[in-house]
Protein backbone atom coordinates (compact mmCIF):
# COMPACT_ATOMS: atom_id res chain seq x y z
CA UNK A 1 0.00 0.00 0.00
CA UNK A 2 2.77 2.47 0.88
CA UNK A 3 4.61 1.82 -2.37
CA UNK A 4 1.43 2.41 -4.36
CA UNK A 5 0.79 5.67 -2.52
CA UNK A 6 4.36 6.87 -3.11
CA UNK A 7 4.01 6.13 -6.83
CA UNK A 8 0.63 7.87 -6.96
CA UNK A 9 2.12 10.94 -5.27
CA UNK A 10 5.02 10.98 -7.75
CA UNK A 11 2.67 10.70 -10.73
CA UNK A 12 0.39 13.44 -9.42
CA UNK A 13 3.14 15.88 -8.35
CA UNK A 14 6.00 14.99 -10.71
CA UNK A 15 8.35 14.15 -7.84
CA UNK A 16 8.46 12.35 -4.53
CA UNK A 17 7.78 14.16 -1.27
CA UNK A 18 10.73 15.48 0.73
CA UNK A 19 9.22 14.39 4.03
CA UNK A 20 6.57 11.86 4.96
CA UNK A 21 4.95 11.49 8.37
CA UNK A 22 3.06 8.37 9.44
CA UNK A 23 0.46 8.45 12.18
CA UNK A 24 -0.57 5.03 13.42
CA UNK A 25 -3.66 4.89 15.62
CA UNK A 26 -5.40 2.00 17.29
CA UNK A 27 -2.37 0.01 18.43
CA UNK A 28 -2.61 -1.35 21.93
CA UNK A 29 0.32 -2.71 23.93
CA UNK A 30 -0.28 -6.24 22.69
CA UNK A 31 -0.07 -5.15 19.05
CA UNK A 32 2.95 -2.89 19.36
CA UNK A 33 5.44 -5.69 18.66
CA UNK A 34 3.55 -6.57 15.47
CA UNK A 35 3.86 -3.00 14.24
CA UNK A 36 7.58 -2.95 14.98
CA UNK A 37 8.30 -6.38 13.49
CA UNK A 38 5.91 -6.45 10.55
CA UNK A 39 4.58 -3.06 9.46
CA UNK A 40 7.69 -0.92 9.83
CA UNK A 41 9.92 -3.26 7.76
CA UNK A 42 7.30 -3.22 5.01
CA UNK A 43 7.22 0.57 5.04
CA UNK A 44 11.03 0.70 4.87
CA UNK A 45 11.03 -1.74 1.95
CA UNK A 46 8.57 0.46 0.06
CA UNK A 47 10.82 3.47 0.57
CA UNK A 48 13.89 1.56 -0.63
CA UNK A 49 11.99 0.66 -3.78
CA UNK A 50 11.11 4.29 -4.50
CA UNK A 51 14.19 6.23 -3.39
TIDOGU-193028 format. One record per residue: residue in one letter; x, y, z of N, C-alpha, C, O in turn. Coordinates in pm, whole numbers. Each point is the difference from the previous one (the first is absolute). Layout:
BEGIN
(atom 'A'; (X; Y; Z); (X; Y; Z); (X; Y; Z); (X; Y; Z))
...
This chain:
BEGIN
(atom 'X'; (82; -119; 0); (-82; 119; 0); (87; 126; 0); (-29; 95; -73))
(atom 'X'; (134; -93; 153); (85; 119; 8); (68; 25; -134); (6; 114; -46))
(atom 'X'; (45; -219; -16); (65; 15; -129); (-95; 56; -105); (39; 86; -79))
(atom 'X'; (-162; -133; 79); (-100; 50; -94); (-29; 148; 25); (-14; 77; -94))
(atom 'X'; (6; -39; 220); (-27; 140; 33); (117; 90; -38); (-21; 112; -46))
(atom 'X'; (144; -160; 65); (117; 78; -40); (0; 20; -152); (27; 111; -48))
(atom 'X'; (-57; -216; -26); (-5; 11; -146); (-112; 94; -44); (19; 80; -91))
(atom 'X'; (-135; -90; 154); (-110; 90; -32); (40; 145; 25); (-29; 87; -82))
(atom 'X'; (94; -61; 194); (44; 136; 32); (96; 50; -107); (-10; 114; -46))
(atom 'X'; (105; -201; 6); (99; 41; -101); (-69; 31; -132); (33; 100; -65))
(atom 'X'; (-127; -183; 25); (-72; 24; -126); (-79; 130; 6); (-4; 75; -97))
(atom 'X'; (-60; -48; 208); (-85; 117; 14); (82; 129; 10); (-40; 104; -54))
(atom 'X'; (155; -110; 124); (78; 121; 27); (129; 11; -81); (66; 104; 4))
(atom 'X'; (-30; -208; -77); (121; 4; -82); (128; -27; 77); (108; 1; -59))
(atom 'X'; (-117; -26; 186); (116; -32; 83); (-48; -62; 130); (-118; 9; 35))
(atom 'X'; (211; -71; 36); (-34; -56; 130); (3; 109; 107); (64; 104; -18))
(atom 'X'; (-133; -127; 126); (-2; 95; 111); (136; 4; 69); (72; -100; 3))
(atom 'X'; (-38; 215; 52); (125; 13; 76); (-11; -62; 138); (98; -53; 53))
(atom 'X'; (-215; 60; 5); (-23; -54; 134); (-136; -69; 3); (-96; 44; -63))
(atom 'X'; (91; -154; 137); (-124; -74; 16); (-16; -34; 147); (94; -47; 64))
(atom 'X'; (-212; 71; -10); (-28; -27; 140); (-110; -106; 6); (-102; 13; -67))
(atom 'X'; (123; -115; 147); (-100; -104; 21); (-59; 17; 139); (73; 17; 98))
(atom 'X'; (-204; -21; -91); (-70; -5; 128); (-69; -136; 6); (-74; -37; -91))
(atom 'X'; (98; -35; 195); (-58; -134; 14); (-85; -1; 126); (51; 13; 111))
(atom 'X'; (-181; -28; -129); (-94; 2; 112); (-56; -140; 21); (1; -83; -91))
(atom 'X'; (-50; 58; 209); (-69; -124; 28); (90; -117; 33); (-41; -115; -14))
(atom 'X'; (162; 141; 58); (92; -108; 37); (7; -8; 151); (44; 94; 67))
(atom 'X'; (-87; -206; -12); (12; -16; 144); (134; -67; 32); (74; -38; -90))
(atom 'X'; (-44; 24; 216); (129; -55; 42); (26; -138; -57); (114; -33; -32))
(atom 'X'; (-217; -47; 18); (17; -135; -53); (30; -4; -148); (54; -100; -50))
(atom 'X'; (-87; 207; -22); (24; 6; -144); (127; 76; -36); (41; 1; -116))
(atom 'X'; (20; 63; 212); (114; 86; -29); (115; -78; -63); (64; 49; -93))
(atom 'X'; (-38; -169; 142); (108; -82; -56); (-28; -34; -145); (92; -5; -81))
(atom 'X'; (-217; -19; 46); (-36; -30; -139); (32; 118; -90); (52; -17; -110))
(atom 'X'; (-83; 137; 156); (30; 119; -79); (150; 11; -22); (46; 26; -111))
(atom 'X'; (31; -44; 218); (145; 12; -11); (60; -108; -90); (90; 28; -79))
(atom 'X'; (-139; -150; 90); (61; -113; -70); (-57; -26; -138); (64; -66; -81))
(atom 'X'; (-182; 116; 52); (-64; -31; -127); (-26; 125; -85); (41; 5; -116))
(atom 'X'; (-107; 93; 171); (-41; 116; -79); (116; 92; -33); (12; 45; -114))
(atom 'X'; (73; -16; 210); (110; 93; -26); (97; -54; -104); (41; 76; -89))
(atom 'X'; (0; -205; 93); (85; -51; -107); (-65; 9; -138); (70; 23; -99))
(atom 'X'; (-200; -42; 91); (-67; 14; -129); (2; 144; -50); (17; 25; -119))
(atom 'X'; (-33; 69; 209); (6; 141; -37); (141; 34; -48); (16; 67; -102))
(atom 'X'; (85; -113; 174); (139; 25; -41); (29; -61; -136); (68; 62; -82))
(atom 'X'; (-118; -180; 55); (21; -65; -129); (-64; 81; -113); (57; 10; -109))
(atom 'X'; (-173; 46; 134); (-66; 83; -101); (82; 124; -30); (10; 41; -116))
(atom 'X'; (50; 18; 218); (83; 118; -21); (126; -35; -78); (41; 76; -87))
(atom 'X'; (20; -190; 118); (120; -42; -73); (-31; -22; -147); (85; 26; -86))
(atom 'X'; (-204; -72; 57); (-40; -22; -139); (-23; 129; -76); (11; 2; -123))
(atom 'X'; (-44; 105; 191); (-32; 127; -64); (116; 99; 0); (10; 82; -92))
(atom 'X'; (76; -88; 192); (106; 101; 11); (129; -53; -53); (101; 71; 1))
